[in-house]
């Protein structure tokens, strides 16, 4: 599940970056960024500590 969240986060960040440079959908750009950040944070929070 953790790797799936990272994959989703990376895909959404790439989509956000492409949208920023294309200026196509302003509302969708920020929604993708927020979803990507949330997915990334959930992956970090749920991952077991490797220390």
Order of alpha helices (4+ residues) and beta strands (2+ residues): alpha-alpha
